[in-house]
Amino acid sequence: MNEHSNIKLVLRNKRAYHEYEILEKYEAGISLHGTEVKSIRAGKVNMSDAYARHYQGSISLMNLHISPWETANDFDQHDTTRPRRLLLHSKEIRKLSHDIEAKGYTLLPLSLYFKGGKLKVELGLAKGKNIRDKRQTALKRDADREMDRAKKFRE
């Protein structure tokens, strides 16, 4: 995700980076209904258990919880965890479907953000880490912190 002035970050999935090794990243739009955008703008969204999978001929985001909008009536409300279709090119859909089904990778949402007024999701094609990999990542992160502290102290 490039840092531009017209990008407003809504949510980042930190847990995905801890539990998975991210191999590739993709940007996709999301097909939303009614009051979902208002709830997302208000920050009433949770993607801790969310994942994407091949569903009815397209890639859909599953278990993304968007809370109901408080002031809307029951008729206008949305289902909080319904599958949300992701807007990708057909070539990307074929490649991701193959990677998910044949290679056993997982497709996870890494962040939600508004880009030029449109809601986008950054997806990561990921492979699960085992406990040893998680320890190695933690050790590397701690070593990097120590090096940064030493550099600051020298200056």
C-alpha positions in Angstrom: 0.0 0.0 0.0 1.5 3.3 -1.1 1.4 6.2 1.3 -0.7 9.0 -0.5 -2.4 11.9 1.0 -5.8 10.6 -0.2 -5.6 7.3 1.7 -7.3 7.1 5.1 -6.5 3.9 7.0 -9.5 2.5 8.8 -8.1 -0.8 10.2 -4.9 -2.9 10.1 -4.8 -6.6 10.9 -1.7 -7.0 13.0 -2.4 -10.5 14.0 -2.0 -11.6 10.3 1.6 -10.5 10.3 2.3 -12.4 13.5 0.7 -15.7 12.6 1.3 -15.9 8.9 4.2 -15.3 6.4 2.8 -12.9 3.8 4.0 -14.0 0.3 2.1 -11.5 -2.0 -0.2 -8.5 -1.6 -3.2 -7.5 -3.6 -5.5 -4.5 -3.5 -9.3 -5.0 -4.1 -12.5 -3.1 -3.8 -15.4 -4.4 -1.7 -19.1 -4.6 -2.7 -21.1 -3.2 0.2 -24.7 -2.5 0.9 -26.6 0.3 2.5 -25.3 1.4 5.9 -22.1 -0.6 5.9 -20.0 2.3 4.6 -21.3 4.5 7.4 -20.4 1.9 10.0 -16.9 1.5 8.6 -16.3 5.2 8.5 -17.3 5.3 12.2 -14.7 2.5 12.9 -17.3 -0.1 13.8 -15.6 -2.9 12.0 -13.6 -6.0 13.2 -11.5 -8.2 10.9 -9.7 -10.4 13.5 -11.3 -13.6 12.2 -11.7 -12.5 8.6 -10.4 -14.4 5.6 -11.1 -14.6 1.9 -12.0 -17.6 -0.2 -13.3 -18.6 -3.6 -17.1 -18.4 -3.3 -19.7 -18.6 -6.1 -17.3 -17.8 -8.9 -15.5 -14.9 -7.2 -13.3 -14.1 -4.2 -15.4 -13.2 -1.1 -14.4 -11.8 2.2 -15.8 -14.0 5.0 -16.3 -13.2 8.7 -15.7 -9.5 8.4 -17.9 -8.1 11.1 -19.4 -4.7 10.4 -21.6 -3.5 13.2 -25.2 -2.3 12.4 -25.8 1.4 12.0 -27.6 2.7 15.1 -30.0 5.1 13.5 -31.2 2.9 10.6 -34.5 1.0 10.8 -34.6 -2.8 10.7 -35.4 -2.9 6.9 -32.2 -0.9 6.0 -29.9 -2.9 8.3 -27.3 -5.2 6.9 -26.2 -8.7 8.0 -23.1 -8.2 10.2 -21.0 -11.1 8.9 -22.3 -11.8 5.4 -19.9 -12.8 2.6 -18.7 -9.6 0.9 -17.7 -9.9 -2.8 -14.2 -8.5 -3.6 -13.7 -6.6 -6.8 -10.7 -8.2 -8.6 -9.8 -8.8 -12.2 -10.7 -12.3 -13.5 -7.0 -13.1 -14.0 -6.3 -12.3 -10.3 -9.4 -14.4 -9.3 -8.1 -17.4 -11.2 -4.6 -17.1 -9.8 -5.8 -16.7 -6.2 -8.3 -19.5 -6.5 -5.5 -21.8 -7.7 -3.1 -20.8 -4.9 -5.8 -21.2 -2.3 -7.1 -24.6 -3.4 -4.0 -26.3 -4.9 -1.1 -24.9 -2.8 -3.0 -24.6 0.4 -2.3 -20.9 1.0 -4.6 -18.6 2.9 -5.9 -15.2 1.7 -6.2 -12.7 4.5 -7.3 -9.1 4.7 -4.3 -7.0 5.9 -5.9 -3.6 6.1 -9.0 -1.6 5.2 -8.7 2.0 3.9 -10.4 4.6 1.9 -8.6 5.6 -1.3 -10.2 8.5 -3.1 -13.5 8.0 -1.4 -13.7 4.3 -2.2 -13.2 1.5 0.3 -10.3 -0.8 -0.5 -8.9 -3.9 1.2 -5.3 -5.0 1.1 -5.2 -8.8 0.8 -2.2 -10.9 1.6 -1.6 -14.4 0.2 -0.2 -16.1 3.2 1.4 -19.3 4.5 1.0 -20.2 8.2 4.0 -19.9 10.5 4.9 -22.6 12.9 6.0 -21.8 16.5 9.7 -21.8 15.6 9.1 -19.2 12.9 7.2 -17.0 15.3 10.1 -17.2 17.8 12.6 -16.2 15.0 10.4 -13.3 14.0 10.2 -12.1 17.7 14.0 -12.4 18.1 14.7 -10.5 14.9 12.3 -7.7 16.0 13.9 -7.5 19.4 17.4 -7.3 17.8 16.3 -4.6 15.5 14.9 -2.6 18.4 18.2 -2.9 20.3 20.1 -1.7 17.2 17.8 1.3 16.9 18.3 2.1 20.6 22.0 1.9 20.3 22.0 4.2 17.2 19.9 6.7 19.0 22.1 6.6 22.1 25.2 7.3 19.9 23.7 10.3 18.3 
